[in-house]
Amino acid sequence: MEFEPTDQDEEHTQTSTNDGRGETEPKGCYDKCDDCCGGHLQTLEGVLLALLSGVTFAASSVFTRLASDGGVPRYQTVFINCTSLVPVVLPFLIYYRVSPFTSQPIKDTLLLALTGFGRAVVIVAQTISFTFAPSGSCVALLNGITAVGASLLASIFLGEVWRLIGILAAIVDVVGVFLLIRPPFLFGQLSDEYGHTRDLSIGYGLIAAAALILSAVLVSSRALMKRVSILNVIFYAAIMSLLLSLVMMLSLGDPVWPISDVRLIGPLCGMTMTYAVSFYSLYRALQVQEASTVTVLRNISIFVAFLLQHYVLEMTPTVYDIVGATLIFVGTSAVSVDTWWYKTHPTSDEKQQLLDKEGHKLSSVGGAIESKDQEPTSGENND
C-alpha cells in the first residue's frame, strides 16, 4: 500500500552543510548500508508479492468454480466475491488519511470513477467466466490476451515502439490463445472432440472480453496512476465492482439467502480471501517493482491454476491446453522482458535526446540565475 514517510525517515535523509556553503557531507558507511538493504528489501517485497498475487489469483478461480458447482448462483457468487474488496481498503484510507473524493482534482476523480468502472467490468466478467470454463485455461487466456492487447494499444495510441522480439512474442502468445480456445471455424471436428461446448464458448468469450477491457484500462490510466494515490485506484475499482455485481445479482440472478449448506462456507470464504489478497498484493507489488517484472512473476498463476484444476476440480487438461498455456507463458514473459529491456537500455539517439534535454534545463536555470544577478537592487535604483 502507500506508505507515508515518518519524521525519522525525513531526519535521516537530511544532510548537513560545511561552513554554510551548501556543500553536503558524504554519506557514511551506515547510511549506505541502510540504503542498500532498503533497496534489496523493497525488491524482495515486490517479488514475493507478485508471486503471492499469482498463486492466490489461481486459487480464487478454483474456489469460485467450487462454490458455483456446489449450488451458489453465479451472480450471487460474483457479488460475494466483490464484498471482500471494500472492507480491506477502508482501514488504509483512514490510517493514511487519504480521501477518495477530495485528495485529487475533480477531473482526476471522474477519471478514477471511469477507470474504476472498467476494472469492475473486468472483475465481474472474469469471475463469471470461472464458473463456465476450466480455471487454468481462463487464467492463461487472461494473462496472454492482456499482454498482447496492452502492447498493441500502447503502440497505437501512445506511440511506443514495438520491436521485432515483441512482435514475435505476441505471435507466439496468439497461437497459444487459439490452441486454448480452439474455435470451431478453425479446428472443425477437433473442437467437438475436445469438448467445445456452449459453456466453454461463454466462458472463453467473457475472459477474452475482460482481458481486452483490462488492456484498455491499463493503457489509458498510465498517466493517471502517476498523479493519484494507489489507494484511491483500489477504492474506486472495489466500490464499482460491488455496485455492479449487486445490480446484476438483483436483476439477473436468483440469490439464495441464507446459504444453509455448511459445505459451501469453505469455498466461499476461500474465494473472497484469496481474491482480496491477490488484488491488493498485485497493486502493492506494482508500487515497489517494475510492471514487466511483476507480469513475468505473476505468470506462475497459469501453472498453479492448471495444477489445482487437475487435482482439486479433477478436470484433466488436454495436450492442446498444456501446449497453448506454455506458449502463452513464453510469449507473455518475452513481451515483458522486451519491455523491461527497452526501458532500461535506451538507444544512442534516446541517450542524446536525454542529454540535450538535461542540457536545456541547465542552460535555462543558468540564464535565470544570471538575469537575477543583473537586476539592480533597490539601493541602486535610489541612487
C-alpha positions, -999 to 999 in steps of 0.1 A, spaced: 0 0 0 10 36 0 33 43 29 39 78 43 75 88 54 80 92 91 97 120 109 126 97 115 129 90 78 129 127 70 156 134 95 177 106 81 175 119 46 186 154 56 223 163 51 244 188 70 264 216 54 301 227 58 307 263 68 274 273 55 285 270 19 258 245 9 282 216 4 267 184 17 287 158 36 291 124 20 270 96 35 287 73 60 290 36 56 260 31 78 238 53 56 250 35 25 242 1 41 208 13 51 201 25 15 214 -8 0 195 -30 24 163 -9 20 166 -13 -18 171 -50 -16 143 -55 8 119 -35 -13 129 -56 -44 123 -88 -24 90 -75 -12 79 -68 -48 90 -102 -60 72 -121 -31 40 -100 -35 39 -106 -73 43 -144 -67 17 -143 -39 -7 -124 -62 -4 -151 -89 -8 -180 -66 -38 -166 -48 -55 -155 -80 -53 -191 -93 -66 -204 -60 -95 -179 -62 -105 -191 -96 -108 -227 -83 -127 -217 -52 -151 -198 -74 -158 -229 -95 -163 -250 -64 -188 -225 -50 -207 -224 -83 -207 -261 -88 -219 -265 -52 -251 -247 -59 -245 -210 -53 -260 -189 -82 -234 -174 -105 -243 -138 -99 -245 -143 -62 -210 -158 -63 -198 -127 -81 -214 -104 -55 -199 -123 -26 -165 -122 -42 -167 -84 -46 -178 -78 -10 -143 -85 3 -126 -57 -16 -141 -26 0 -137 -35 37 -100 -42 32 -91 -9 16 -111 13 40 -87 9 70 -58 20 48 -77 51 36 -84 60 72 -49 53 85 -31 73 58 -59 100 57 -65 96 20 -98 110 8 -112 92 -23 -131 123 -33 -110 154 -23 -74 143 -24 -72 149 -62 -88 174 -87 -123 168 -99 -111 158 -133 -89 130 -118 -118 119 -96 -140 115 -127 -112 96 -144 -109 74 -113 -146 66 -114 -144 58 -151 -114 35 -149 -128 20 -117 -160 10 -136 -138 -5 -163 -119 -26 -137 -153 -36 -122 -164 -50 -155 -132 -69 -157 -137 -83 -122 -173 -94 -128 -166 -109 -163 -136 -129 -152 -154 -142 -121 -184 -154 -142 -160 -170 -167 -145 -192 -139 -180 -207 -134 -182 -217 -171 -147 -227 -183 -117 -245 -167 -98 -222 -144 -64 -230 -159 -75 -220 -194 -92 -189 -182 -62 -176 -162 -38 -183 -191 -61 -165 -216 -64 -135 -193 -27 -132 -190 -20 -138 -227 -46 -115 -242 -39 -87 -217 -2 -87 -225 -7 -86 -263 -36 -61 -261 -18 -37 -238 13 -37 -260 -8 -32 -292 -28 -3 -277 3 13 -263 19 11 -297 -11 26 -315 -22 54 -290 10 61 -271 35 57 -299 55 31 -281 79 12 -303 71 -25 -308 103 -42 -317 108 -74 -336 112 -96 -305 80 -81 -291 61 -89 -323 74 -125 -324 65 -130 -287 30 -116 -294 26 -141 -323 36 -170 -300 11 -156 -275 -17 -155 -300 -10 -191 -312 -13 -202 -276 -46 -184 -272 -61 -201 -303 -48 -235 -291 -66 -230 -258 -99 -217 -273 -99 -240 -303 -126 -221 -322 -148 -245 -344 -143 -223 -375 -106 -231 -374 -104 -265 -357 -136 -281 -370 -141 -316 -358 -112 -313 -333 -132 -287 -313 -161 -311 -308 -137 -339 -300 -121 -320 -272 -153 -308 -256 -161 -275 -273 -194 -268 -256 -217 -238 -251 -204 -232 -216 -168 -231 -229 -178 -206 -255 -194 -183 -229 -165 -187 -205 -138 -180 -231 -158 -151 -246 -161 -135 -211 -125 -139 -202 -114 -126 -236 -136 -95 -232 -123 -90 -197 -87 -91 -209 -93 -66 -237 -111 -42 -214 -83 -46 -189 -57 -38 -216 -76 -6 -225 -79 4 -188 -42 -2 -182 -30 19 -212 -55 47 -207 -48 51 -170 -10 52 -171 -7 89 -166 -35 89 -140 -17 63 -119 13 87 -116 -9 115 -102 -32 99 -77 -29 76 -47 -29 39 -54 -54 35 -25 -79 56 -45 -74 35 -76 -82 4 -55 -111 20 -38 -129 30 -69 -124 -4 -85 -137 -21 -54 -168 1 -49 -177 0 -86 -174 -38 -87 -195 -41 -56 -223 -19 -70 -222 -36 -105 -223 -71 -90 -252 -61 -67 -272 -47 -96 -266 -79 -117 -274 -102 -88 -307 -84 -81 -318 -80 -118 -304 -112 -135 -299 -137 -107 -320 -155 -81 -299 -152 -49 -304 -177 -21 -302 -163 14 -292 -176 38 -267 -201 24 -276 -231 46 -252 -257 32 -222 -257 55 -201 -273 28 -203 -241 8 -189 -219 35 -153 -231 29 -152 -224 -8 -169 -190 -4 -145 -179 23 -116 -192 4 -127 -174 -27 -131 -140 -10 -99 -142 10 -77 -153 -18 -91 -128 -43 -87 -99 -18 -51 -109 -11 -44 -113 -49 -60 -79 -57 -41 -59 -31 -8 -77 -33 -7 -70 -71 -11 -33 -66 15 -32 -38 39 -52 -60 34 -27 -88 44 1 -64 77 -13 -54 87 -33 -85 88 -28 -123 55 -38 -141 73 -60 -165 89 -80 -137 56 -83 -119 40 -96 -151 66 -123 -155 64 -134 -119 26 -134 -118 26 -159 -147 30 -185 -120 -8 -183 -118 -10 -203 -151 8 -233 -137 -9 -231 -103 -43 -229 -119 -37 -259 -141 -24 -279 -111 -54 -270 -89 -78 -277 -119 -64 -312 -122 -61 -322 -86 -90 -302 -70 -116 -299 -97 -105 -332 -113 -106 -316 -148 -76 -330 -167 -62 -306 -193 -57 -318 -228 -25 -317 -247 -37 -286 -266 -44 -269 -233 -9 -276 -220 8 -265 -252 -13 -234 -255 -7 -224 -219 30 -229 -223 31 -208 -254 12 -180 -236 37 -182 -207 66 -179 -230 51 -152 -252 39 -131 -222 72 -134 -204 91 -124 -236 69 -93 -241 75 -82 -206 113 -88 -208 114 -69 -241 95 -40 -225 119 -40 -195 150 -41 -218 136 -13 -239 131 10 -209 164 2 -192 186 2 -222 180 33 -243 194 36 -278 222 61 -286 196 85 -301 175 83 -270 205 90 -248 214 120 -269 179 133 -266 180 129 -229 214 147 -227 200 175 -248 170 178 -226 191 180 -194 214 205 -211 185 227 -220 173 226 -184 207 235 -170 210 264 -195 176 277 -186 184 276 -149 218 293 -155 201 320 -176 175 326 -149 203 330 -122 223 353 -145 193 375 -152 186 377 -115 221 388 -107 219 415 -133 188 430 -117 195 463 -99 189 464 -62 167 489 -45 197 509 -34 210 513 -69 176 525 -81 176 552 -54 210 563 -65 
